Amino acid sequence: MHRQVRVLHVDDDPEFAEVAATFLERVGDGFSVETAANVSEGLARLAEASFDCVVSDYDMPETNGIEFLEAVRAEYPDLPFVLFTGKGSEEVASEAVSKGVSDYLQKGRGTERYTLLANRIQNLVAQHRAEAGLESRIEQQSVLAALGESALSGCGLQTLFEETVALVSDALGTEYSKVLEYRSDSDDFLLQAGVGWQDGLVGNAAVGADEESQAGHTLQVGGPVVVEDLRTEDRFRGPPLLLDHGVVSGISVVIGETDDPWGVFGTHSTDQITFTDDDVTFVQNVANLLGTAIQRQRSEQRRRESERRFREIAEVSPDTIFRLDTDGVFTYVSPVIESLLGYAPEDLVDTPFQTYVPDESMETAFDGFSRVAAGETVREFELRLIDADGDLIDVEVSASPVTHDGSVRFVQGLVRDVTERTKRERRLQRLKAQYETLIENLPEMGVFLFDRDCRYTVAGGGELSSVGLTSADFEGATAHDLFPEAIADELEHYYREALDGRSHRFEQQYQDRQYQVQTLPVRDDDGEVISGLAVSEDITERRERQQALERQNERLREFAGVVSHDLRNPLNVAQGRLELARTESDSDHLDDVAAAIERSHRLIDDLLTLASSGDEVTETEALDLGALTEGCWRNVPTGDATLSVRTEQTVVADRSRLEQLLENLARNAVEHARPQSAMSSDDTDGNANDLTVTVGALAGGFYVEDTGPGIPPEERDEVFEAGHSTAVNGTGFGLRIVEQIADAHGWTVTVTDSESGGARFEFHGVETA
């Protein structure tokens, strides 16, 4: 017999709270619901009596649902708390989670939300009760500890598997346990290890991986599968491995990640056992431990494979690849060292690097090695090395630490001959002259050329005066010499990205001004990056205009949210009352009430769309107009109407807003083509009088037309006005939204006659790809 579930529902709308309570007690198993009209009353009720769960609205006078949650958590830290609200906001949801809410559910149309709420409450209460009565399972924890110790000791996987199946069977009192390895090539499982099975099966027996077997079903659902009586199980069959051994009960879980499973672990008994949640958790933890051990072995295999690939790459690299231990002794040098210094690789291995560094470069070499040995990556510092003939070679070195468990294991890097450096320097001088000409032609922007050391070689343009600096201040300086540390760090990061061949566009704020900066590599005729370029533009005024627009849009969204909340609650109450009335009466008037409620919801939806949609489209993509239209057609109740697509255009637009435009036009065509006498709240699939809606291409745009009654010329100037509709069940906002979406894209929309005399909407100024 189920224990009663006592629920406290706090909502400032008494009618809604009463309807919710009625439905919860009707659909919830053993539910008893008490209501409170505000937070103070709710806290008083909690102090007077015990409850299993609290359900609260968010928007309430004086104290909102989040503040109520905080008050409850202060006194009842573990009590299940569900925020059941009409305010759909990621911000509210995120704040609720951070404050410890148990669940978050939005109010919606219809009564199915109460069923969902009841299910959420039942789950939370069951979990809370289980946690409150949880007793330590000492033997199971001992098994996990023993297996963990074995895994860490480095024993082989097969040994760990065999120890696991024996210990789990002992802990749960089952006769059989098994480790099944999934084989994707044959789509089955191999019985890799097991206890209790007939001789000769372990290592040889195969189990099917389809959903007809318990293991296959486990792989499909991705979570634990518990069987109390295999004889009455209807989710899957045996398989023969279990049936032949008289198995009745069992648990099976996935080993490894559900999207990349290694296999399945299971334990079974010939007795009928009701496994507890603790038992299932124990088996899952065992599988997790095995998965970790398998992953560790895979990581080691990948490490060995990575080492093999490293040597393959190093063997063919045009630069010398080397490794040093933490004492500075070579442990590996690639073959190309012979063409650089005249030494064979084996001549350098086991010798200290300073052997090949002249005194004049020793300090630089030791400084670079020390920094890398301390965990820092050092790029492109210049050294001189002594070759086999005693001559000095100019090189550039980059090195980085290779770490394991937080400590540096060795130093790895490359050495590059920089003889061509002087040639590049001459090319840079030519570039300076070219970019000085560019600066003269971009007086309103800042233009900066920098070398491979991130030092400015050319700087100019109108932006320099806005920061109190001159061209002379920049020449030879770095960003850290001129700007605050945070700004300089970011600049240098993107400068180095440009020198590595990658372009970026980003924004920075400096001295109360907002700048947009673009960095890009400068290449020579051979495609080699020889310098970097940055162009800066002051966008302060542009951002201020944009922020003002965003604030205006935010105020509109806030207003729309308030209106939506205040209107939807009474409608939800009316919807609930209607459903209750249907159980007591079959009056035809109830259908008219349902139609009125539905039309009110549609009006709210359209009003919200009009209020929350921006005036500009900022994110667009190339879209297949025909395919998009067909998808939209399926989203609209069109009855017997037909869609004809006569375009293969790819248009550049905001996907969601173009979908809304197409759906509104389809809905408008169907609503105005349907006989008025057939209109009712349930007539979403009514006869549309053999209506055909066609989407086709125009020069610089597209059109949507229908074979309906059309729009008289004298009404065409009014159809895009908010609230204008000639359909009985229309909201009057559909075509206003269409025009708004077109305007946001920079398109023009006109209405005229189709070939059949129906309505034709033409869109011009459309970008195509």
N, C-alpha and C positions, 0 to 999 in steps of 0.2 A: 504493500500500500504506500502510495506516494505521500510524503510530508507536504503540508500546506505551504505555499509560497506567499509570504506577506509582502506587498508592494506599496510604497508610498509614492504617489504621483503629485508633483508640485507644478501647477500651471496657473497663470493669472487669468485664464479664460475658463470660468467654471463650467460652461456648457461643453467646451471641448474636453475638459478633464473628465466630466461625467460620461460623455460618449466613449472616451478612451477606456475608462474603467469598465464600462459595460462590455465592450468588445474583449478586453483582456481577460475578464472573468469567464467570457464565453469560450474563447479559444485556448486559454491557458489551462494547463492541467493542475487543478487544485489551487488556483489563484484567488487571493483575497486582496482587493485594492482599496486603499484609503486615499483621499485627495486633500490637498492643501492649496490655498489660493495665492500664497506668497511664501517667501523664504523664511520669514520669522515664524509663521505658523508651521512650516515644515520642520524647522529645527525644534520647535516645541513638541511636535508629534514624535520626533526621534528620541527626545529626552524622556517621553512618557512611556513609550512602548518600543519593542524590538521589531525590526523589519529585516527582510532578507535582501531587499533591493530598493534603491531610490531611482525614480524616473523624474527628470526635471526639464522644463522648457529653458531656453536661453534668454530671450527678450522678455524681461519682467521688470516692473517698476521698482525703483529704489535699489534692488540688488539683483544682478543677473545670474544666469545659471553657472558661470565660471566661479563667481564669488561664492555662490552657494556650495559649489563643489569644494572650494578651499575650506569653507567652514566645516563641512562634513568630514573632510580628510583630517582636519585637526583633531576631531573627536573620535572618528570611526575610520581609521586608516585603511581597513581592509574591506569595508562594506561596498558591495557592487553598486556602481553609480552610472546610469545611462543618461546621456544628454540627448533628449528627444525634442528636436527643434525644427522650426520652419526656416531658420536662417542658415542657408547653405553657403558656407564660407570656409576655404582652406585655412584662413587665418584663425577662425574660431575653432576649427577642428584641431589645428596644431597646438593652440593654446590649451585646449581641453586635455589633449594627450599629455602635454608637459605638466599639467596640474594633477595628473593621475586619474583621468576618467577611465572607467572600465569599458565603455563602448559609446559610440556616437552614431545617431540615426536621425535622418531628416524626415520630417512629416511630409506626406505626399497625398496624392489623390487616392480615393478608394479605401476599402477596408483592409486590403492586403498588408498595409504597413503595420496594422495592429497584430496580425499573425506573425509578421517578421519580428516585431518588438517582443511579443510573447516568447518566441524562440530564443531571442537574444537573452532575455531575462532568465529563462530556464537554464540555458547553458552557463551563464555567469553564476547563478545560485548553486548549480551542481558543482561547478569548479570550486567555489568558495567553501562549500560544505566539505568537499573532498580534501581541500588543503587544510581546513580547520581540524579535520580528524585524522590527518596523515600520521602514521606511525613509522618509525624508522625500520627499514628492512636491512638489518645488520648483515645477514648472510649474503644478500645480493650486493651490498656495498663491498663486502670482503672479496667477492668474486671479481667485481670490477677493479678493485685495487690490485688483486693478484694478476689479472690479465694486463693491466696497465704496466705493472712492473716487468712482466715478461716482454711486452712490446718494446719498452725502453731498453731492455737488456740487449736488444739486437738479435734475438732469436729469429730463425727463419719463419716466413709466413705459414708454411705447412705445420710447423711445430705449434705456432700460436693458434691455428685453426683447430688442431686436435685437442689442445688444452681447453679451448673455448667450449666446444661441444660437450665435453665431459663435465665441466664445471656448471654450465647452464642447466643441463639435465638434472644434476644433483640439487641445484638450488631450487628448481621449480617442481621437482618430483615427476618429471616426464621421462618416458622411456627412450625417446628419440630426439636427437638434435642433428642439424645438418648445416653445412656451408655449401651453397650452390654458386658456381661461377657462371656468369652469363657469357655465352658465346654468340656474338653477333653474326658471324659468318653462317652458322647453322641455325640461328634463332632458337637456341635451347639452353638448358643449364646442365653443367657437369657436377655430379656429386663429388666435390673436392675433398670434403672431410665430413665425418659423421660418427655418431655413436648409436648402437642398438640395431643398426641395419643388418640384413643378411650378409653373410660372407661373400666377398667378391664384388659387392655393389659400389663401395667407396672407391673413387678413382675411375670408375667405369660407367656407372649408371647415368643416363641422360633423362632430363625432365623437360617436357614441352614448355615453351615460353609464351604460348598464347593465353588468352584469358580463361581457357578451359581448365587450367591448373591453378592451384593456390599460389604458387610462386609467380606464374605469369600474371595473375590478377594483381598480386602485390606490386609487381613492376609497373603495371598500368596505373594503379591508383596512387603510387608513390608514397604511401603511408602504411602504418601497421595494419595487418589484416588478422582479425581474431575469429576463430571458428570454435563455437561451443559444441556443435554436433554436426560432423561432416555428413552424417546420414540424411540430414534434412536440409543441407546447404543448397541454396539455389543460385548463388553467384557464380559458381564454377563446379567442375567435376573433380574427382579424385585428387591427384592423378593416380595411375596404377601404383607408383611407389608408396603412396600413403594407404591406398585401399588394400594392397597385398599384405600390409603389416597391421591391418585392423585399426588404423588411426581413427580417433573420434574427434579429439579437440586439438587445438594448436594455435600458435602465434607465428607470423612471418613478417619480416621487415626488410627493407632495401638496405644493402650495404653500399655506401658511397653516396654521391650526389644523385638526386632524383633525375636530373637532366643528363647525367653521365654515370649510370649505375655500374658498379662492379659485379654485383650479384645479389643474392638473397640469403638471409639467415633465418632459420626456422627451428622451432622446438615443438614436439607433438606427443600426445598421450593416447593410449587406448581407452582411458577412462574419460567420462564427460566432466570437464573442468570449467568452472566459471572463473576466467582469469580477471584479476583486478587491474585497475589502472596502473598500480605500482608494478605489476608483472609486465604489462605492456611497455612501460617506461624502461624497466630493467632490460628487456630484450632489445629495445631500441638503442639504449646506451651501449650495450654490447656490440651491436652492429656499427654504431658510430665509432667505437674504439677500433674495430677491425678496419673500418673505412680509413681511419687516420693512419693506421699501420701500413695499409696498402698504399695510401697516398705518399707516405714517407719513402716507401720502396720505389714508387714511381719517380719521386723527386730525385732520388739517388741515381736512378737510371738516366733521368734527364740531365743530371749534372755530368755524368760520364759522357753522354751524347754531346753535351755542350762543349766539353773539353775536346772531344774528337773534332767537332766542327771548328773550334778555335784553331786547332793546329792545321786543319785543312786550309782555312782562310789565311793564316799566318804564312803558310808555305808559298802562297801565290801573291801575297800583298806586295805592292811596289815600295811600301815603307817598311822599315825594320820594326818588327814587333818583338817586345822583350818582356821578361818577367824578372823581378827581383824579390828575394825574401826580405823579411823585416830587418835584416842586417846589411842590406844593400848588395847582396851577392846574386849574380845572374843564375837563374834556374832554367831559363829558356831564352834563346835568341833565334829569330827566323833566318833562313838561308840568305836573304838579300843583304845581310850585314857584310858579306864577303865583298860585294860590289861597292859598298860604302867605305869600309875601313880596311879591306884586304885580309880580314881574319875569317877563318871558318867558324861556324856557330859553336862547335865543340871546344874551340880555343877559348871562348869567353865564359862558357858554363862553369860554375864553381869558382869564378874569380870576382872580386869586388869591382863595382862600376867605376870607382875613382882611379882605377889603374889606367883608364883610357881618357881621363880628364886632365888637361893641363892646369898648372897652378892658377893661371889668370881666370879660369872658369870654375875653380873648385868651390868657392863660396856660393855662387849661383846654383851649382849642381846640388850641394848639400842642403841649401835652403829649400829647393824644389822637392827633393826626396823626403825631407823631414815633414813638409806640409802634407804630402801624400800619405806618408806612414801614419800621420795623425788623423787621417780620414778625409782629407780635402782632395778634390780633383783639381789638377793644375794643367792649364792648357797653354800650349804654344810658347814656352819660354826658350830663349835662345842660349845655346852653349857652343863651345868649341870642343871637338874630340881629336885625339891623336890616332892617326891611322897606322897601319903596319910599317910604313916607310918613315914614320916620325913626323909626317906633315900634319898641319892643322886643318880640320874640316869644320865649316860652319853648319850647324844643324839646328832644328827646331824640335823640341820635345813636348809631348803631351802625355800625362800619366794620371792614373786614377787608382784608388784602393779597391781591392777585392775583399769583402768582409764576410764573416760567418759568425752568427750568434753575437753580433755587435762588436766584434774585434777584427782588426785588419789581418788577413792571412798572408797576403802578398801584394806587391805593386805591379801593375800591368800598364804598358804604354807603347808608344811608337816614336820612332826617330825619323825625321824627314830632312833631306838635303835641301838647303835654302839658297843655293847658289843663284837661283833665278830671282832672288828677292830684289836685287838692284834693278833688274829689268822692270819689275812691277812698280818700283818706286818712280821710275821715269814715266811710266804710263799714268801714274797718279798725278804727276805734275801736269800732264796734258789735260787730265780730267778737271783739275782745278780751274783752268782757264775756261773750259766748256761750261762748268756749273756757275761760274761767276756771271756768264751771259744769261743763264737760266734765272738767276736771282734778279737781274735787271728786268726780266719779263714777268716776274711774279712779285710785284711790290707789296701786295697785301698779305703775303705769306712769309714764313720763315723757312729758309732752305739751308740744310746742313749736310756737309760731306764729312765722313769720318773714316779713318784708316783701320787696319786690322787690330790696332791696340785701342780702338774706340776713342782715339783722339781726334778732335775736330781739325780738319784741314781747310775747309771753306765754310763760312757762315755769313748770311746776309738776309735781307728782306725786311718788310715792315714790322714783323713780329718782334724783332730784336729790341726796338724802342719800347715796346709794351712791357718788357722785363728790365729796363735800365742798363742794358748791356750793349756793346759794340762788337763789330767783326773782330777787332783786335783782341777783345776779351776771350773770344772762343778759340782762336788759332793756337793749336798745340795743347789745349786744355782738354780734360775729360769732363763728363757730366758731373762727377763728384767734386770737381774743382769749382763748379758754378752754381749748383742747385742743392737743395736740401737732400738729405740722405735717401729718404723714401722715393722721391722723384728720380734721383740719380740712379738708384738701384733698378727701378723699372726701365728707365731709358737704356741703361747699359745692357739689361737683359734682351730687349728688343733689338738693340744694335748688334749684339752677338748673333741673334737669330738671323738678321739680315746678312751678316758676314758668313753665316752657314747656308745662305741661299734661300731663306724663307722670308716672305713679306708679311707685315702685320699692320692693322689699323687699330688704334686705341685712343682713349681720352685721358687727359690729366688736368688737375686743377692746380693753378699756381697763382699766388697773389690775388685771390678772389676772381680769377678769370679761368674760363674753361677752354681747353685747347684740344683739338683733334690732331693726332700725329699719325703719319703713315711712314713706315720704314720699309725699305726694299734694298735688295742687293744690286750692286753695280758690277757688270761683267765686262770682260774684254772681248775681243773678236773671237777668241777661242771658247767663250762661254765660262771662263774662270772668274770667280768672284774676286775682285781686286779692291773693292771698297764698299762702303755703305752710304745710303742716302736717307735723310729724314726730312719730311715736309710738315710744317706745323701751321695750323689755322686757328684763329680765335673764333670760337663758336658760342661765346657767352650769350649774346643776344638771341641767337637761334634756340639755345637750350632754355632760356627764360620764357620765350614764346611757347615752346613745347611743354614746359612745366605748367604754365598758366592753363593751357588747353587740357592737360592731364588733370589739374585740380578741378576744372569745370566738369570734365567727364566724371570724375570721382563723386562730385556733389550730385550729379544726375543719377549715378549708380546707387548712392546712399538713399536718395529720395525714392528711387524705384524699389529698393529693398524694403524700405519702410512701408510703402504702399502695398507691396506684395505680401508682406507679413500681415498687415492689418486686414487685407481683403481675403487672403487664403484661409486664415483661421475660421472666420464665419462660414466660408464655403465648405471647409472640411467638416465643420459641425453639421452643416446642412446635408452634406453627403452621407455622414454617419446616420443622421436622423432619417434620411431617405431609405437607407438600407434597413434600418430598424422598422420603418413603416411598411416596407415591402413584405416583411415577415408577418404583418398583421392585416394587410389589405392588398388587393390586386387592382386598385383603381387606375383607370387610364390617365388620370391627372398626374400620377407619379412619373409617367414617362415624360410628360411635359416639364415636370420639375427637373428631372435628370438632364433634359436637353438644355434647360436654362442654366443649370450649374455648369455643364460642360462648356457652353458658350461663354460663360463668365471666366472660366479658366483660360479659354483661348484668348479672350480679350486681355487678360492679365499678361499672358505670355507675349502677345504682340506689343503691348505697352512696354513691357520690360525690354523687348528687343529694340524698340524705337529709342528708349531712354538710355540704354547701356551701350549701344553701338557707336563707335567713334566716327568722326567725319573723314578720316583718312585710313587707307590700307597701308600697313608698313611691312608686312611679310607676305610675299607672293611666291608662287611656284608655277612651273609649266604643267598644265592640266589637259588631259584628253577630254574635250568637251562632250563627245558622244558617249564615252564610257561613264563620265560623271553624270550625264543626264539620265542614263539608264539606271544608275544606282539611286538617284533621287526619285525617279518614277516609282521604284519599289517601296520607297518610304512614305508614299502618299496614298490614301485610299482612293483609287481611281475607278473602281467598279469595272464596267465593260468598256471603258475608254481605251483607246489604242495610242501608243507612242510611235512616232516615225522620226528616226534620226537621219538627217541628210547632211552630215558634216564629218570631216575627218580632222577638224582644226585642233591645234594645241594652243590654248589661250593661257596668258600669264595673269593669275588672279589669286586672291585669298581663297583657299579651298572651302572652308566652312561657310564663308559668306556667299560664295557663288552657289554652293549647294542650297543655301536658304533661298536665294533668288529663284533658282529653278523649281524648287519645291513649292514656293508661294505661287508661281505662275501656273504650275500644274494644278494645284488646289483651286486657284481662281477659275481656271477653265472648266473644271469638273463641277464646281458649285454653281456656276452661271449657266451651264448647259443642262443641268438636271431639272426636271419638271418641278415647279414650286410646290405642287400638291404632294410630291413624294418626299419633301424635306422633313426630317425629324431627327431626333437625337441619335437614333440607332441606324440612320440611313447613310452610313459611311461607304457602303458598297452598292449604292442604288444605281439604277439605270441612268447612264449619261447620254442617252439618245444617239448611240453610235458615234460618239465624239472621237475625233482624232487630234492629237496634239503633235505638232511638228517642230523640230529644232533644226535649223539650217544655217549655212554660212552666208555672210555678206562680205563685201569688200571692206576690210577694216572693222569687222564686227560679226554679229550673228543675230538671228531672229528666233522668236518663239511664237507660233501661231496656232489657232485651233479652228475647228469647223463648227463652233457654237454660234449663238445668235449675234455675236459681235457687239461693238460699242458704238452707239450713235455719235455722229460728229459733234453734236452740241454738248455731249457729256465727256468728251475726251480730255478736256482741260481740267475736269474735276476728279477723274478716276484716281489720281495720285494723291489726292487730299486725304489726310488722316480722318477716319470715320466714315468715308464714303463707301457705300456698298449697296448693290441692288439685290443681293442674295439674302433670303430670309435668315439663313444661319451664318452669314458672313460677319466678320468682325469689323470690316472697313479699314483695316490697317495693312492687309497683305500687299497691295500695290504701293502703298506709301513706303513700306520696307524695301520693296523692289527698287524704287527710285533712290532711296537712301543708299543702298548697296552699290548701285551704279555710280552715284555721285562720289562715293568713297573711293572708287577705282578710277575716277576721272573719265567715266563714260557718259554718253548722253543716251537717253531712252525716249523713244517716241512710240505712239500708238496709232495704228491705222487698220485698214481692212485686210484680211487674208484673202486668198484667191477664192475661197468658198463663201466669203462674206462674214467670216468670223473675226475674232480679235487677233491682231498681229502686233507684237512688241518688238521693236528693232533697237539694237544696241550698237553704237558706233564709238570709234576711238579706242577699240580694244586691242591691246598688244598681243601679238601671236608669236609663237616660237617655231 
